[in-house]
Amino acid sequence: MTAFRVLIVDDHAHGREGMRDILSMDLEFEVVAEATNGLEAIQLTEQYMPDLILMDISMPEMDGLQATKHIKESYPYVKIVMVTVSDDITHLFEALKRGAQGYLLKNLKPSAWHEYLRAIAIDEAPMSKELAFRILQEFHPREMKQVATASPLTVREKEILERVAKGESNREIAEVLTISEHTVKNHLKNILQKLHLENRVQLTRYAIENGLIL
C-alpha cells in the first residue's frame, strides 16, 4: 500500500508537531514536508508534489486562504484540508470557495482525523449540512444564469447530485435510494467526470445553477 503524502502548513511549531504526531499513528499517511506560511507551502508543493495538504488559516507573509487559491490554480489534483481551532465556518467557507476540500478542528480525536483525511484522499468525504446551507445562501438560484443546454446526467445521477448538494454522505444516499455505497461512489465518479468538476462544493454550485436544488 502506498501512503498518502502529506504537507503540513502551520506557523506554530507545536501545531506542526501535533499534526505530525497524529499522522504518525496511521501508516496510510506520510509527512513529506512542513511549511511555516503560505509562501513556503507553495514552494514545497512544487518541490514535493504531495497528495494532501493540512493548511492553517492565519499565518504571516501569506495566509492559508491565499495559499490555497494559488496551489489549487497550479495543482488542482492536490487535496487541501483547512485546520482550525474554531468551528466558525466564515473563513472555512471562503477556503472551500477557493478550492479546499474540507476542514478539521484541532481538538478532534486522532481517529476522527484519520477517518476524515482518508475519506478526503479518496473523494468520499461529505460536506457538513451547515456548509451545504451556506452554499445555498451564497449562490441563490435567482441570481444564477440558467444553463440552456441539456444536462448530460441521467435521472439517477440527478437524484444523487441533489442529495450531495444537501450535504448527505455516501452512506445516507445509499440508504435513501436503496443502493450500495459502492454504487453511489461510482455514480459520483461518473458525475464529476461528465461535468468536469473536482469536488462536492463544485457539484453543489452546479446543482443550484441548474435548478436542481430549490
N, C-alpha and C positions, 0 to 999 in steps of 0.2 A: 504494500500500500504506500502510495506517495503522499507525504504530508502536505497540507496547505501551507504555503509560505506566507508569513505574516510580517508586515512592517508596523511597528508601534510608534505613534507620534504623540508626545506629551512633553511639555516644557518642565515638568516636575520630575526629578529623579525617582522619588518614591512612587509616583504614579506609573512610570515606566516599569519599575521593579515589580509593582503589584500585578500589572497585566502580564509581565513575563512569567511570574510565578504561577499565575492561573493557567496560562497556556502550557506551561511545562508539565502540568498534570495530565495532559492528553496528547498522546503520540500522533494524533491526526494534525497537530499544528506545530510548525517550526518557525521560530522567530529568526528572521534573516537579517534584520537591521532595526535601528532605533533612531528617531529624529526628535529634535527639541523644538522645532517650529515648522510652519508650513513650507518655507523655502527649502529647508533640508528634506522635508517629505517629498517634494517634487524631484529633487536631485537624486534621492535614494530610490525613488520609484523607478526612475530611468535606469539606475545602476543595477538594481536587484530584480526588477520586474516581479513584484510579489503578487500573490493571488488575492490577498486580503489586507486591508489597512485598518488599524484601530486608530481613530483620529480624535484627539481632544479638540474642543471648540475654541476656547480662549487661550491664545498663545502670542508671544511677541513677534515682531517683524512681519509675520503673515499668519492670520488665524486659520482655524480649521475649515471655515466656510470658503474662504478664498482658495485655500489649497485644494479642497475637494473639487471646486469648479475647474481649476487648472488641470488637475490629474485626470478627471473624467473626460475632459476635452481631448487629451492626448492619449489616454489609455482607458478607453471605455470598458474594457473587459475587467478591470480591477474592481473588486467589491470593497466598498468603504463603509465602515460602521462607526458612527459617532459615539464617543464615550463621554459620559457626563455624570456629575454628581446630583443633578436636579432632573425631575421629571417634567419641568416646564418645556413644552414642545415648541415654543416660538422659534428658537434657533434651530431646533432639530428639524422642524418643518422646512425652514429655509435650506438646510443642508440636503434634505430629500429633493427639493426642487432643483438643486444644483447637481444631483446625480447620486447622492449617497443611498445605500440600500437599506439602512436601518440604524438603530441606536441601542446602546446598552447603558444601564445605570451601574456606576462603580460599586455600589453596595450589594449587588446581587451575588448569590452563591456561585462558586466556580462551576458547579454542574449546570446552572442556568446559562452561564457564558458558553460552555462547551456545546450545549444543545442548540442554542440560538445561532452561534457562529457556524456550526456545521450546517444548519438549515440555510443560512445566508450563502455559504460557499457553494451549495448545490441548488440554489434558487428555489428553496421551498419555504422560506420564512414569510409568514403573512404580515400585513400591516396591522397595527392596532386599530381598534374601532374608532378611537379618538382621532388618529391621523387620517383615516378614511373620511371622517366627518369634516375635518379641516380642509381636505382637498375639495370636497363637495362645496364648501363655502367659498374657497379661493377661486375655483373655476365654475362659476354658476352657469348652468346651461343657457340661460337667456343672453349671456354675454359672449357665448361662443359662436363661431361661424360654423354652421352646419355643413357637413361634407356631403356633396351631392352624389358622389359615386357610390355604387352598391358595395355593401360590406362583403369582404371575402370570407367572413366567418359563417360556419354552419349554425343551425338553431341551437344545438348543444353547446357549441363554443360560446355563443352569445349568453347562454344561461350561466356558464361558468365565469365568463368575464364579468357579468353583473354581480355575482357573488364575491368575486375577488375584489371588486371596487367597493364593496360594503365591508371589507376587512375580514372576510371569512378565511379560515385556514383550509388547507387541502383536505384535512380530516372532516371539517364541518361541511364542506362542499360535497364530499363523498357521501356523507350520511344523508344529507338532504336529497341528493339526486339518486341515491341508492346505487352507487357505482364504487369501485375500489379507488383508494388513494393513488395507486399506480396509474389508473386510467385518468384521473384528474391531472396528475403530473404530466402525462403525455399530451393531454389536451392543451395544457398551458404552454408546453414547448411549441406545439403547432401554432397556437395563437400568437405567441411572441414572434415566431418566425414569419408568419403571414403579415403581421403588422409592422415588422422591422422595429420592434421595441425591445427594451432590455429588462424591465422590472415591473413590479406591481404598481408603483406610483405612476409610471407612464401609462400602464394599462387603465388605471382609474381615470386619468385625464382623457384618454381616448374614449372610454365609455361615456363620460359626461359630454364631450364634444359631439358625439354621435347620437345623443339622446337615448342611450341605453339605461341611464340612471335618472330617476325622477326626483 
